[in-house]
Amino acid sequence: MTDEGLERENGGLTSMESIESRWVFQDEDDLDIDSGDRDTVDGDDDSTTCNGMELESDDEDNVEQKLIRTGPRIDSFDVEALEVPGVQKNDFEDVSVGRAILLAFQTLGVVFGDVGTSPLYTFSVMFSKAPVNCNEDVLGALSLVLYTLILIPLVKYVLIVVWANDDGEGGTFALYSLLCRHAKVNLLPNQLRSDARISSFRLKVPSPELERSLKIKERLEASLTLKKLLLMLVLVGTSMVIADGVVTPAMSVMSAVGGLKVGLSGVTQDQVVMISVACLVILFSVQKYGTSKVGLVVGPALFIWFCSLGGIGVYNLIKYDSHVWRAFNPVHMYYYFKRNSAKAWYSLGGCLLCATGSEAMFADLCYFSVRSVQLTFMFLVLPCLLLGYLGQAAYLMENHADTTQAFFSSVPSGAFWPVFLIANIAALIASRAMTTATFSCIKQSTALGCFPRLKIVHTSRKFMGQIYIPVMNWFLLALSLVLVCSISSIYEIGNAYAIAELGVMMITTILVTIVMLLIWQINILVVLSFIIILLGLELTFFSSVLWSVGDGSWIILVFAVVLFLIMYIWNYGSKLKYETEVKQKMSMDLLRELGPNLGTIRAPGIGLLYNELAKGIPAIFGHFLTTLPAVHSMIIFVCIKYVPVPVVPQNERFLFRRVCPRSYHIFRCIARYGYKDARKENHHTFEQLLIESLEKFIRREAQERSIESDGECSDSEEEYSYSRVLIAPNGSVYSLGIPLLADFRDTGKAVMEESTSEELKPGTSSESLVSEAEQSLEKELSFIRKAKESGVVYLLGHGDIRARKNSWFIKKLVINYFYAFLRKNSRRGTANLSVPHSHLVQVGMQYMV
């Protein structure tokens, strides 16, 4: 590749990457510039060197680090990535007016369905715990509802929590990944220093407030107990979100269908249950049609619902009692508790139901922009909700006996059936919103190694975050039906609903507090005010609902505990498996002793060996060498690696490096994905991209050798480092990030004898050196093309783990039975490859842990 060609590539790159420099952590003793990607020889010997430089060791995280400013960097796959259509960008940039209107309707249909249907049941559940004795009771209950709406959905979620999103992704695991990116708290030990070079990391510029943040970061990273506690908090929050996905459909649909008992006097509770079951089956059956399609259809319906809610509220205020505005005076809450004491405290669980759906707003944030969610809530959703509750309270001021169906009883008789119809549609929308949030949460947890792999269907070609998980869809349906049939009272279901909501709300409050301290670095008084007020409020609500847990809501707690155990066992087993593979990886010395033929026959073709190791030679490769009669002439270790960011830009996705001397023809490819990225590559496309990228990698590698040779700086480590920097025509400085061929200082001869012996011959002209270099380059490229023509085979190793005989009984039970069961019934990695069986070779291997 000519210098002009490389300049064109660098010039093209600047249009894709931010020209602004970024702040990243770099080790004090790191001699190579921006070389976190550069483990040229993935050996397990800490003393292994490459061109005089220490390779990354297992203790690299203990090296002192400093913040440095760096420009955009180039991976070996950057140029090819620019040619791939669909490079990641913000889905909400430069939208037209018509697109903005459609987005607003979809926002209503997807994000606000749950919180929008809370007027159907909030007062009914509240007054089932504390019956109305006088008008002051209505005012006190209304005051509680109004301030709960203002403090939790508005102040906490819409104004604060949504800004803690992870590049547009919301939810419990998005907060966890945000923390993992700024502190090494992830328990899965597959992190690379190169991950911090991904532009999505966006670490903050040093500031005076950074000192407190660094102290918290050091404390988190140094304490294994705090890491485990943080993970357990996240798993508890996630299990509560999934439990919410079970109880939301049951509560919303039953409360909406229950309006039949107001419109038709002969309808019984059993009939309400049967109709609710039918509605739930229909709801989960249409889930697969995608958020954008269904959101566009139900968005206008939910808009009509909010307008109806506000209209009915205004009507009741005018007709019955407009003085309910007095409820904005918080003194009425004091009088309410003074008159009802313990009963008022029991009713707090029902009061919290007005804030249900707040967590769904945050979890569904990945589908829409923060501003669209904030504006829609503040200028449409919240005013209509306030009017709806004020109108219900005005009606109840004169009708104390109608508290069992407060909403439908307050609807004017002439508008009852249209409102009943739109209320049921809104209830189905609310259920779907929570189910969508559940799918998003499960995908995030799966990507970060905390949930068994399941089939994920992407329902939108435009928005990659819109997904559908068939197994979880039918699982949630079955559990919702069990809940509806076993607990037919909406009051008991309401208590279970409050437990699930409060569980995830408290976890979110704690995680956002850590984000405030570690990442936002805001004033400590603001942080203390946030956690004391909101966590104190949520703990008060939680104490109320726990007192009534024996009414049947214990079912949701049992379900959440089972989910937590599934996620914890999966994470524990995956961590043990990875650590065992790291310990048992093959030695580079062994490969060098085997020689270029690897002790067997090298058959023509390319073998893509998929493994989970980001560094080192996987032990399963040795198993292939001893099991198969021959191995392919070219081996590429492919590691699919998830990093704690929502999206890895296409031009930063791949790292490519040479593992052994050139004659071995062994390379490593690390494909980095965010937890929001969609993996839908056709294997032919993937193979073509990989081979083209490999060819360009080798060309650029050869050019770098030429640059090094021309500068006569190969013997100087310091000069070597700076020879790896290119200055583009616009003045931007780029680090090539491509390894030279390995030079084993101790074993010495392998690469340098092969690749530079000709250059050291006295009397050889520079022209002949260039000619020989070009011939060597063309020879290797020709070898790659012939290997590609011979075929590509996917080598897949299935490593299972078993507990040692002398292990504790609990460990044997967890690993040999529970984890083995989950692994057996989870989705295999081959399912994502879409590769014909004739191109697959699978070998099993068992590790004792």
N, C-alpha and C positions, 0 to 999 in steps of 0.2 A: 504494500500500500504506500502510495507516495505521500510526501508531506502535505501537498495540496489537498489530497483526498482526506487526510486526517483533519486538516483545518476545516474542510467542509463539514465533516462529521461534528466537530466541536462547535462550529457555528450553528449547525442545525440543532444541536443539543440545547443551546442557550434559549431557544424559543420554547422549549418544553419545561425546563427547570427554572426556578427562581434565580435571578442573577444576584439577588441579595445574599450576603454571606449569612451563615448560620452558626450558632453556638453549639459546640459538642464537647463531650468529655474526651480527653486524650491522656494516655499514661505519660508520666514524667519520663520514664525510661524507654518510651516507644521511639525507636530510631527511624521508622519508616513513616512517611508523610501520608496521613489518611489511609493507613494500610490495615485497618481492622479486617478487611476482606481477604488478606493475603496470607493464608496458611498454605504456602506453596507445597510443602510436604506435610501431610496430615499424619504425622507420626505420634506415637504415644510416649516417646522418650523426650523428657523435658530438655535434655541437653542437645537435641537435634538442632542444627543451624542451617540457615539458607543464605548463601552469599555473605557469610560473616554475621548474620543477624539471628538473634534468638527467635525461635518460633513461639507461638502462643502455647502456654502451658495451662494445666488445670488450675493453677493458682493465680491466673492472670487477674482475677477480680480483686486481689489484695494489693495490687500495685497502686501507688499513689496516683491520683488523677488531678487534672486541672482543666479548666474551661478554656478552650481556644476558639478563635473565629476561623471558619473554613468556608471555602467557596463550594459551588456545586461539584460533585464528583462523578466520575465516569466508571460504570461497571462494564464488564466485558460484553454484556448483552444490551447496552444502551442503544447502540445504533440500530439493531434489529427491532428493539422495542418501539422505536420511533416509527417504524414502518407498519406496525400492527395497528389496525383500526380500533377505535374504542378506547383510546388512552383515557385514564380516569380524569374526570373533571367534576366540578360542582354541578349537580343536577338542576340547581335553582338559579344559576347565573343567567342574566340577560333574558328573562322571560318576558313575553309580550303581555299586553293587557288581558287578552282572551285567555292566555295560559295561566295568568295570575288568578283569574276568576275560577277556572277549572280547579286550580290548586287549592283555592279557598274551600270549594265544595268538597274536595277530597279530604281536606283537613278536618272538616266537620264530620264526614262520614267515618273516618278512620280513628281520629284522635279523641274527639269529644263525645263519642256516643255513650261511654260509660258514665262520665260525670253528668251528662245531660239527662239521664233517666233517673237520677237519684230522687227527684221530687215524687216519684211513684211510690216510694216506700219509707222515706225518712221519718216523717211525722207518725206514720202508722206504727213503726217499730218503737219509736220514742215513747209514745203514749200507751203502748202495751206494757211498758215497764213502770211508768208513772202516769196513771189516769188523770184526766183533766178534771179539776174540781172548781176552778174559777178562771176568769179571763186572764188573771195574772200568771197562771200556769202556762197559758198559750203564749203570752208575751215573753216569759222566761225561756221557754223552749225555742221560740223564734230567735231570741237574742243569741242563744247558744249556737244555733244553726248559722246565723249570719256571720258571727265572728269566726266560726270554724271554717266557713267558706273563704273568708278573707285571709286568715292566717295560713291555712294549709295549701289549698289549690293555688291561690293568687300569690301570696308573699313567698311561700317556701318554694313551690314548684315553678310557677310561671316567671317569677322575677329573679329567682336565685338558682335553683337546681338545674334548670334547662341550660344554663351557661356552663355547667360542669360536664357538658357533652364531650365525647371523644371524637372530634372531627365530624360532628353531626350525628353520632351514634349515642343513644341514650340507654339507660337501664343499669342494673346492678353490676353486670360484668363490664360494661363500658367504663364505669368508675374504677373498677379493679384494674383494667388494662391501662387506664390513665396513670394510676399509681405505680403499676409495674414498669411503666416507661420512665418514670422519674426516680424510682428507687428499685433496687434489685430485690423485690419481695416475692417474685414468682418462684414457686418451689420446684418447677420442672427445670432441670439444669441443662437446657439446650440453648442458652443465650450466647450470642457472639457479640464482640465489640462492634462489629460492622453493622449490627442492627441499629445502633445509635446514630449511624450516618444516614438513615432513612429520613428524608425531609419531613415526613409526617410527625417525627418525634418533637420537633420544635421546642427544644429546651429554652428556658428563659435566660435573658441576658443577666449577668451578675448585677446585683443591686444591694443596698444596705440591708434590705429585708431578707437577703439570701442566707445570712448567717443562721437565723432561726430555722429556716427550711433545711439547711445542710445538717444541722444537729438532729432534727427529726429523721432525716434521711439516713444518717449514720446509725441512729438508734434502731430504726426498722431493719436495716440491712444486717446489723450485728446480732440481732436477737432472732433465733429460730422460733422461739415461742410466739413472738409478735407476728412473725410471718404466718405461722399456722393459725393463730387467732384471727388474723385478717382474712385468710382464705375461708375459715369456717364461717365468719360473718357473711362473706359473699355467698357461700353455698346456702346458708340459712335464708338470706334474702332471695336468692334464686328459687329455692324450693317454695317460698311463700308466693312468689310471682306465678309459678306454675299452679299452685293450689288456688290462687286467685282466678286463674283461667278455668278452673273447674266450677267454682262457686258463683262467679259472675253470671254465666248463662242461666244457671238455676234460679238465682235471685231475680234477675231482670225479667226473664220470661214469665216466671210465676206471678210476679207482682203486676205485670201488664195484663196477663190473661185473667188474673183475679178480678179485674174490672167488670167481668161478665156478671159477677154476683150483685153488682150495683145496677147494671142495665137490665138483667133478667133475674127476677126474684127466685125462680125455681132451680137455678144452677147450684150444684153442690161442690164441695172441695175436691171430691174424687174426680169429678168431671174436669175441674180446673187442672188437676194433675195430669189427666190423660191428654188434654189439649196441649199442655206445656210440653209433654214428652214428644208429641208430634212436631211441635214447632222447633224443638231442639234438634231433632233428626234432620229436618229440612235445613236448619241453620248450618250444621256441620257438613252437610252434603254439598253446599254451595261454596264452602271455604276454599276449595281448590281453584276457583276461577280468578283469584288474584285480587290484590288490593286496589289497583288502579281501575279495573273494570267494575268491581262491586262498589268501590268508593265513589266513582262517578255517578253510579245509579242511585246510591243511598244518600249521597251528599245533599241533593235538593230535598229529599224526604226529611232529613234531620234539620235542615234549615226551616222547613215548614213546622217541625216539631218545636224548635226553639221559639219561633214566632207565635205559635199557639200557646206555648207556656207563658210567654210574656203577655199575650192578649188576655188569656184567662185570668192572670194575676191582676191586670189593670181593671178588668170587669168586676172581679170580686172586691177589689179595694174601693171602687166607686159604689157598689151595691151594698156592701156589708159594713165595713169599718175601716176608714182610712187612717185611723189613729194608731194602727199597728206600726207606723214608722217610729213610734217611741221605743221599739225594741232595739234600735241602734244605740240606745243608752245602756251601757253594760251593767248598770245597777240592777236591772231586771234579772240578770243571771244570779246575782246575790240573793234577791228575794226568792227566786225559784228554788235554790238550794236550801234556804232557810225554812221554807214551808214544807218541802218534800224530803229533805235530808237524804236518807239512804236510797229512796226511790229515784230521786233526781240523779244520784250517782250511777244507779243501774241504767238509767236512760242515756248515759253518755255514749254507750256502744251504738245506740240507734242514731244519736246525733252525728257520729263520725261518718255514717253512711252518706251524708251530703257531700263528703269529700272523696267518695269512692271514684276511681278512675283517674285520680291524680297521678298515680304511678304509671298508669297506661299512657298518659300524656307524655311522660318522660321516656318510657320504653319505646313508644312509637315515633319518637322524634326523628329516627333515621329516615323516615319516609318524607319529611317535610322540613323546611327551614325553621330556625328558632323564631325569627321575626314573625313569620306567618302564624305560628302557634300562639305567640304572645298577643298579637293584635286581634286575632280571631277570638281569643278567650276574653280579653278585656273589653272589647267593643260589641260583642254579640253574646257570647256564652254566659259570662258573669251577669250582665244586666238582666237577661231573660231568666236566669236561675233565681236572682234576688226577687224579681217581680213575681215569679211563680210561688216562692215560699211566702212572700208577703201576702199574696192573694189567698193561699190556703189558710194562713193564720187569720186573715180577716173573715173568712167563711167559718172557721172553727170558733171564733169569738161568739157567734150566735148559734152554733150547732155542735155542742160539746159531745153529743152522742155519736157523731159520724167519724170518729177518729180511726176506726178499723180500716176504712178505705178513704182516707182524707183527700187524696187527689181526685179520684173519680167522683166522689160525692160533691166536690166543689166545682165540677164542670157543669156549665149551664145545660139544661135538659135538651135544648135544641141542637147543641153541638156535641152531644155525648158520643154518638157512634162514629162520626169522623175523627174525633179526638181519640177514641178507643183504638181505631184502626191505626192512626199515625203513632200512637203510643206503643203498640205492639211492634210496629216496624222499627221504631227507635230502640226498643228493648233488644231486638235481634241485632241491630247495628252495634249496640253497646257490648253485647256478648262477643260479636265478631272482633271488635276493637281489642278486647282483652286477649282473645285467642291469638290475634296477630302479634300482640306484644309478647305472648308466651313463646311463639315460634322464634321471634327475634332473639329472645333471651337464651333459648336452647341452642341456637346456632352459635351465639357468642361463647357459651360455656363449652360447646363441643370443640370449637377452634382452639380454645385455651386449655384443652386437655382435662376438662372437668365433667364431661358427660359422654356416655357411649355414642359412637357414631351412628347416625340415622340418615335415611334417605331424605334429601332436601331438594325440593322442586322450586325453581325460580320462575315466578309467575309473570314477570314483566321483563321484556327485553331492554327497556329503557332504564328502569330503576332496579339495580341489582339487589337492593335491600328487601325487596318484596318477595317473600318466600312462603312456602307451604310444606309442612312436614306430615305426610300421610299417617304414619304410625301414631304420632302424638295427637293428631286430629281425632282419630277414632278412640284413642285412649281417653282423651278429655271428654268426648261424648259419652262413653260408657260410665265414667265416674260422675258426670253431671246427672245422668239418668238415675244412677244409684242414689245420689243425694236428693233428687226430687222425689223419688218414690219412698225413700226411707224417712225423710224429714219433710213432711208435707206442709208444715207451718212456715210462713215467710218470716216469722219473728225469730224462730230458731236458726233458719238459714241466714237471716240478717246478722245474728251474733257470730256465726262462722265466717261470714263475709268480713265483718269488722276485724276478726282475729287475723285473717290473711292479709288484709290491707295494712293493719297496724304493724305487723311483723316486717313487711318490706319497707314501710315508711321509716321505722326506727333505724333499720340498717342503712337506708339512704342518707338519713340525717348524720349518722356517724361517719360514713364514707365521704360525704361532702365536706364535713368538718376537717377531715384529714386533707382533702384536696385544697381547702382554704389555707391550711397551714403550710402544706408542702409545695403546692404549685402556685396558687394565687398570691400567697404571701401578703395577705391583707392584715389590717390592724387587729391585734389580739382581742381588743374589746368587742369588735364586730363579731369575731369568731365565737367568743364566750356568749354574747347575746343570742346568736343564732342557735347554739346547741342547748343553752339553758332554757330558753323560751320554748323552742319547738320540741326538743326531746322531752322536756318536762311535761308539755301538753300531751304528747303521744303516750308517755308512760302513764299519765292519769287516765286516758282513754283505755289503755291496755289493761290496767287494773280493774276497770269496770267490766270489760268483756270476759276476762279470765274468771270472774266470780260466777258467771253463768255458763261456764264451759261444759257443765254436766248436762245441759239441756239437749245435747246432740251435736253441738259444734265441735266436740272432741274429735269427730270423724276427720275434720279438715286438718287438725293438728297431727293426727296419726299419718295421714297422707303426706303432709309436709315432712315429717320425720323420716318416712320411707324414702322420699325423694332425696333428702339430705344424705342418707346413708348410701344410696346408689351413687350419688356424685362424689362423695368422699372416698368410697371404696374404689371407684374408677380412677380418681386422681392418685390415690395411694398406690394402686397396682401399676398404673402407667409410670409413675415416678420410680418405683422399684425396678421395673423392666428397663427403663432408660438407663438408670444408674448401673445396672448389671451389664448392659450392652457396652457402656463406656468402659467398665473395668475389664471386660473380656475382649476388647477390640484387638485386632491383629497388630503385631509389631512390624514397623517398617524394616527392621533388620531382617526379619523372616522373609519378607518379600524380596529384599535385595539378595538374600542367599538363594532364593528360588530362581532368580534370574529373569530375563525378559519373557521367557516362556512359562513362567509361574509354575514350573515343575510338571507341566502337562502339555497338551497339544492346544495350540491357538488356532481355532477354526475361523474362517472368514466370517465377518459380520460384526454387528455392534450389540453389546449387551448392556441394557439399562438396568442397573441393580438399585432397586428402591429400598431405602433404609431410613431410619429415623436419626442417625448420627449426623450432627452438623460438623464434627471433626473426627478424624481417625478412620481406620479401615474396619468396617463392621466384621464381627466374628462370623456372621452368616456367609461372608465371602469365602472364608476358609472352608466352611461346610460345602459350598458349591464346588470348590477346587477338589475336595476329597470325594464328592458324590458323583459329579458329572465326569464323563470320559474326556471332555474337552471344554475349553472356555473360548469365548469370542476373541477375535484379534484386537478388538477395542472394547474397553470396559469404561462405563461412565457411572459413577455413584450419584444417584439422584436423591436428594433429600428435600421432601416437601415440608417446609417449616413455617409455622404460624408465629407471627410476632405480635406484640401487644399494641397494635394500631388497627383502626378499622379498615384502612385501605393502603396497600403498598402500591405506589405509582408504577405503572408498567415499565418505565425506564429505570426503575431501581429494584425490580423484582428478582433478577437472576444474578448470582455470583458464579463465576466459572474459574476453575483453577486446575493446574496440573498436579497430580498426586505423586507420581514417580518419574524417574528419568524418561526421556523421550522415547527410548526404544520399548518401554513397557506399554505405551499407549493407554494409560489409565488417567482419567480425569474425574473431577468432581463438579457437579452442578447443584447449587442450592437455590431452590425456588421458594421465595419468601411470599407468604400471603398474609393479609390482615384477616381479622375474624369476620369482616363483612364482605370480603372478596368472594366472587363466584368462580368455582373451578369447573369449567365446562369445555375443556380443550378436547378437540378431536385428536386422536392419537397420531393421525397422519400429519395434521398441522403442527402438532407439538414436535414430532420427529424432524420435520422440515426446518422449523425454527431453530431447533437445537443444533442441527448439523450446520446450518448457515452461521449460527452464532459461534460454533466451535471453530469454523474456518476463519472467521474474522478475528477471533481471539488469538489464533496461531499467527495470523499475519501481523497483528499488532504486537504480539510477543516478539516476533522476529524484528520488527522495526525498532522496538525498544533495545534489543540486543545491538542493533546497528548504531543507535544513538549512544549507547554505553561504550561501544568499541571506538566510535569516532572521538568521543570525549576522553578516552584513555583514563577512565575513572573507575574501572571495575574493581581495582584493588582498594579503593577508599570507601569505607562505609558511609561517611558523611556525604561525600560527593555522589555516591551511588543514590542516596536518598533524594538529592535534589535533581538528579537526572531523570527522575520519574515524574517531573512536573512539566506540563505544557502551558504556554501562555497563548491564549486565543487572540485573534485579531482585535477583539473588543477590549482586551486588557484583562479578561477574567482568567484566573489561575485554576487549572484543573490538575487533579491527581489521577494518573492513569489507573491506579488500582489493579494492575495486572501483574502477576508474578513472573519473574524471570524463571528460567529452568533451574531446577534445584542444584545447589552446590553443597554436598554434604561435607562439612569441614573435616569431620573425623574419618569418615569412610572414603572421602575424598575423590575418588576417581570417577564415580558413576556417570555424572553428567558432564563435568568439565572435560574429561577425556574425550567424551563423545562429541560435544558440541563446540569446543574451543581448541582442540588439539591442533586442528589445521591452522587456526589463526596464529598459533605460537611458533610455527615453523619459520626460521629465519629466511629472509630473502623473499618472502611471499609478498606480492604487490597487493595494494588495497583493492584494485580492480578485480583481481582473482578472488580475494576474500568475499567481495560483494557477489560475484558470480556464484561462488560455492554456497553462499548463504541463500541465494535465490533458488539454486538447485535443491538445496536441502528443504527449503520451504515448500517448493512445488512437489517434492517427493512425498512429504508428509500429507499435503492436501490431497494428492492422488491416492494415497493410502486410505484416507478418510472416505473419499468418494467410492472407492472399490468396496470398502467395508459396508457402506450404506447400500450399495447395489446388492450385496449379499444378503441383506435383510437385517431388521432390528428386532431383537427379542427382549422381552421384559422379564427380568429375573426378580422374583418376589420371594422374600423369606418371611415365614410366619414364625416369629419367636414367641413361645409360650413360657410362662414362669410357673414354678412350683416351689412351695415352701420346703426348706430343708427338714429332715427328719427330727432334728433337735430343736426346731423352732417351737415357740409357744403355741398352745392349742388355738388361741384366738387368731393368730397369724395364719395358721394352717387353714382354719375355717374361712377366713376372709379371702386368702389368695387361691386356695385349691378349689373352693366351691363358689363363693359369691362372685369374685372377680372373673374366674374362669367361665361362669355362667353368663355374665354380662358380655365378656369378650366373644364368646361363642355365638351369642344372639345379636351382636352389634354388626354394623355394616362393615364389610371388609374393604381394604384399600383398593382392591381390584375393581370394585363396583364403580369407582370414579374415573377409571381409565378408559372405558369403552374400547377395550383391546380384544381382538379375536382370541379365542382359546388356543389357537394354533401358534400364537406368538407369545404365549405365557409359559414360563417355567417356574414352578413353585417348590420350595423346599422348606420343611418344618425343622425347627430347632427348639430345644427346651433348656431353659436356664433355671438353676436352683438358686433361690434367694433366701 
